[in-house]
Amino acid sequence: WRDVIAGAYFNLQLGFHDQHRFRGELNLWDLNTLQLSRLQSTGLSYRRLRQHCNLQDRQVLVTVPLKSDVEFTQLGRTSRCVPGQFLLELSEEPYEFGHKSENDMWVLKVPAAALKARIGDPSRFCARTYDRSSGLGQLFGDYLALLTKHCESPHGEQVMSLMGTQLVDLLGMALQQHPDALMSQQSVVRDAHLARVDAYVRQHLSDPSLSPAMVAEACGISIRYLHLLFKDTGDSVSQWIRDLRLQAAHEALTRASDRRTTVAQIAYSAGFADQAQFSHAFRRKFQCTPSEVLRAARDA
């Protein structure tokens, strides 16, 4: 079972509540943008140790318990997640996770880069519980339930990949809506400016001329203040825009089963005017070329 868990997620130290009566079942579906799994087992505890953490392959697990409570600790925060809620776990930081009684859970494994492109640094969202009974959290939960009904359907990989992307979009929106997820040093005014900047950039991502100066003017703030807004994120405004474009291009390439679609078309639709520059940046970020991703999508 330890090998099964490591193969599906990453290396974890396991503690069995009753190893002689342990039962477990795991089902996996690859949706390109994310990996979806259903994890069922008797009582168990998982520990992510410091030596297990790989900073190069950053992943986020989103756990949605269906049957019993789970307890989770990471980055000094401890949460109890009950059915009707969900929580986030980061692969690059040690953590403890467990449930004493039998449980049935949906687990999403999402590349941290995909979430960062939607919500910024995902670490501020970990070890917190999010409601699936109201607002955008309910919309995320309902869409997850819909998607799980179609995991074995004959719709094809392109449709399932699209649904996976939409699920990550809804997850990002649900997280951003939650007031407790905001960084403590962010004021209400700063959050409002960041939300306005985020919305404007996403709407104009395909515009090759999009620049920090253009964003600042459209959002009614100075270029200096725009850079201050991003001071704590670890990225410059230009880097953030480029990462958004690269992530959008990567997701578009994984869905591009049409033989007429070209790398140049996708690069241009993501706001890159120079294909060579796009290919170089893409390879640095994803360790593969856009053509390789497109070829894999067509072969699939």
C-alpha positions in Angstrom: 0.0 0.0 0.0 2.9 2.3 0.7 4.2 1.7 -2.9 0.7 2.3 -4.3 0.4 5.6 -2.5 3.9 6.7 -3.5 3.1 5.9 -7.2 -0.1 7.8 -7.2 1.0 10.8 -5.1 4.5 11.0 -3.7 6.6 9.4 -0.9 4.9 9.2 2.4 5.5 7.4 5.7 2.4 5.3 6.6 1.0 4.4 10.0 -1.7 1.7 10.0 -4.2 1.8 12.8 -4.8 -2.0 12.4 -2.4 -3.4 9.8 -3.9 -6.9 10.1 -7.3 -5.7 9.2 -6.3 -3.0 6.8 -8.3 -2.6 3.5 -7.6 -0.1 0.8 -8.6 0.7 -2.8 -7.3 3.3 -5.1 -8.6 4.4 -8.6 -6.8 6.9 -10.8 -7.8 9.0 -13.8 -5.4 11.3 -15.7 -7.1 14.5 -16.9 -3.9 16.2 -18.2 -4.4 19.4 -16.2 -4.8 17.3 -13.0 -4.9 13.7 -11.7 -8.1 12.6 -10.1 -8.3 9.7 -7.7 -10.7 8.0 -5.4 -9.0 6.7 -2.2 -10.9 4.3 0.1 -9.3 2.7 3.1 -9.6 1.8 6.8 -8.0 4.0 9.4 -4.5 5.3 8.4 -2.0 8.1 9.0 0.3 9.6 6.5 3.5 11.6 7.2 5.4 13.7 4.6 9.0 13.9 5.9 11.5 16.6 5.1 13.7 14.1 3.2 10.6 13.2 1.1 10.1 16.8 -0.2 11.1 17.5 -3.7 11.2 21.3 -4.4 11.6 20.7 -8.2 8.3 18.8 -8.6 5.8 20.9 -6.7 2.3 19.4 -6.5 -0.8 20.3 -4.5 -3.3 17.6 -3.3 -6.9 18.7 -2.8 -8.6 16.2 -0.5 -12.4 15.9 -0.4 -13.5 13.5 2.3 -16.9 11.8 1.8 -17.3 9.5 4.7 -15.4 10.6 7.9 -13.2 13.4 9.2 -9.5 13.8 8.4 -7.0 15.7 10.5 -4.2 17.6 8.8 -1.1 19.7 10.0 1.3 21.7 7.8 3.2 24.9 8.1 2.2 25.2 11.8 -1.5 25.1 11.0 -3.8 22.2 12.0 -7.3 21.6 10.5 -10.0 19.0 10.9 -11.8 18.5 7.5 -15.2 17.0 7.7 -17.4 15.6 4.8 -18.8 18.7 3.0 -15.4 20.4 3.1 -12.1 20.1 1.3 -8.5 21.1 2.1 -5.1 21.6 0.4 -1.8 19.8 1.0 1.6 21.0 -0.4 4.1 18.4 -1.6 7.2 20.6 -0.9 6.6 20.9 2.9 6.4 18.2 5.6 2.9 17.4 6.8 0.8 14.9 8.8 -2.6 13.6 7.5 -4.8 10.9 9.0 -8.3 9.5 9.6 -9.1 7.1 12.5 -12.1 5.4 10.9 -12.8 4.1 7.4 -12.9 6.8 4.8 -13.8 7.5 1.2 -12.1 10.5 -0.4 -11.7 12.2 -3.8 -8.2 13.5 -4.2 -7.0 15.9 -6.9 -3.3 16.1 -7.7 -2.7 19.5 -9.3 0.7 20.9 -10.4 1.5 23.8 -8.2 2.2 25.9 -11.3 -1.4 25.4 -12.5 -2.8 26.7 -9.2 -0.2 29.5 -8.9 -1.3 30.8 -12.3 -4.8 31.2 -10.9 -4.4 32.1 -7.2 -0.8 33.0 -6.6 1.3 31.2 -4.1 -0.8 28.2 -3.0 1.0 27.9 0.4 -1.3 30.5 1.9 -4.3 28.2 1.2 -2.9 25.0 2.8 -4.1 23.5 6.0 -7.4 25.4 5.9 -10.8 23.9 5.3 -13.2 25.2 2.6 -16.9 24.7 2.5 -18.6 22.7 -0.3 -22.1 23.6 0.7 -22.4 27.2 -0.4 -21.1 29.8 -2.9 -18.3 28.9 -5.3 -17.2 26.1 -3.0 -20.5 24.4 -3.7 -20.1 25.0 -7.5 -16.7 23.4 -7.3 -18.1 20.4 -5.4 -21.0 20.0 -7.7 -18.8 20.1 -10.8 -16.4 17.6 -9.2 -19.3 15.2 -8.5 -20.4 15.6 -12.2 -16.9 15.0 -13.5 -16.5 11.8 -11.4 -19.7 10.4 -13.0 -18.0 10.6 -16.4 -14.5 9.2 -15.5 -15.2 5.9 -17.3 -17.3 7.5 -20.1 -16.4 7.3 -23.8 -16.2 11.1 -24.2 -12.5 11.0 -25.1 -9.4 12.5 -23.6 -10.0 16.0 -25.0 -13.3 16.4 -23.3 -12.1 15.0 -20.0 -9.0 17.3 -20.2 -11.3 20.3 -20.7 -13.4 19.3 -17.7 -10.2 19.0 -15.7 -9.1 22.5 -16.6 -12.6 23.9 -15.8 -12.4 22.1 -12.4 -9.1 23.7 -11.6 -10.6 27.1 -12.6 -13.5 26.6 -10.2 -11.1 25.5 -7.5 -9.1 28.7 -7.9 -12.2 30.8 -7.8 -13.5 29.0 -4.7 -10.2 29.6 -2.9 -10.0 33.2 -3.8 -13.5 33.8 -2.4 -12.7 32.5 1.0 -11.9 35.4 3.4 -9.7 33.4 5.7 -7.4 32.5 2.8 -6.1 36.1 2.4 -2.6 36.8 3.6 -2.6 38.6 6.9 -0.5 41.5 5.6 -2.9 42.2 2.8 -5.4 45.0 3.4 -8.9 45.0 1.9 -7.9 47.8 -0.5 -4.8 45.8 -1.6 -6.9 42.7 -2.2 -9.3 44.7 -4.3 -6.5 46.1 -6.5 -5.0 42.6 -6.9 -8.4 41.2 -7.9 -8.9 44.0 -10.5 -5.4 43.5 -11.9 -5.9 39.7 -12.1 -9.2 40.0 -13.9 -7.8 42.6 -16.4 -4.7 40.5 -17.2 -6.7 37.3 -17.8 -9.1 39.2 -20.1 -6.2 40.6 -22.2 -3.7 37.7 -22.0 -3.8 37.2 -25.7 -2.7 40.8 -26.4 1.0 40.7 -27.2 1.3 44.4 -26.1 0.1 43.7 -22.6 2.6 45.3 -20.2 2.8 46.4 -16.6 2.3 50.1 -17.7 -0.8 49.1 -19.6 -2.2 47.1 -16.6 -1.5 49.9 -14.2 -3.3 52.5 -16.4 -6.3 50.3 -17.0 -6.7 49.6 -13.3 -6.2 53.2 -12.2 -3.0 52.8 -10.2 0.5 53.9 -10.6 3.2 51.6 -12.1 5.1 51.9 -8.8 2.1 50.8 -6.8 1.5 47.9 -9.2 5.1 46.6 -8.5 4.5 47.1 -4.8 1.4 44.9 -5.0 3.6 42.0 -6.3 6.5 42.6 -3.9 5.5 39.7 -1.6 4.6 37.2 -4.3 8.2 36.4 -5.4 7.5 37.3 -9.0 7.6 40.5 -10.9 4.5 41.7 -12.8 6.1 40.8 -16.1 7.2 37.3 -14.9 3.7 36.7 -13.6 2.1 37.6 -16.9 4.6 35.4 -18.8 3.9 32.4 -16.4 0.1 32.9 -17.0 0.7 32.8 -20.7 2.9 29.7 -20.5 0.4 27.9 -18.4 -2.5 28.8 -20.7 -0.4 27.6 -23.7 0.5 24.3 -22.0 -3.2 23.6 -21.2 -4.2 24.5 -24.7 -1.5 22.2 -26.2 -2.7 19.2 -24.0 -6.2 19.6 -25.4 -5.2 20.2 -29.1 -6.1 16.9 -30.8 -7.1 18.8 -34.0 -4.3 18.0 -36.6 -4.7 21.5 -38.0 -3.7 23.2 -34.8 -0.1 24.5 -34.7 2.3 25.6 -32.0 2.4 29.0 -33.6 -1.4 29.4 -33.3 -1.4 28.5 -29.7 1.6 30.7 -28.9 -0.1 33.7 -30.6 -3.4 33.0 -28.8 -1.5 33.1 -25.5 0.0 36.5 -26.3 3.4 35.5 -27.6 4.4 37.4 -30.7 7.8 35.6 -31.1 7.5 31.8 -31.5 11.2 31.2 -30.9 11.0 33.1 -27.6 7.9 31.2 -26.6 9.5 27.8 -27.3 12.6 28.7 -25.3 10.5 30.0 -22.3 8.2 27.0 -22.5 11.1 24.5 -22.5 12.7 26.2 -19.5 9.4 26.0 -17.5 8.1 22.6 -18.5 11.4 20.7 -19.5 9.9 19.8 -22.8 9.1 21.6 -26.1 5.6 22.8 -27.2 5.9 20.4 -30.2 6.4 17.4 -27.9 3.3 18.3 -25.8 1.2 18.8 -29.0 2.5 15.5 -30.5 1.6 13.7 -27.3 -1.9 15.2 -27.3 -2.5 14.1 -30.9 -1.2 10.6 -30.2 -3.5 10.3 -27.3 
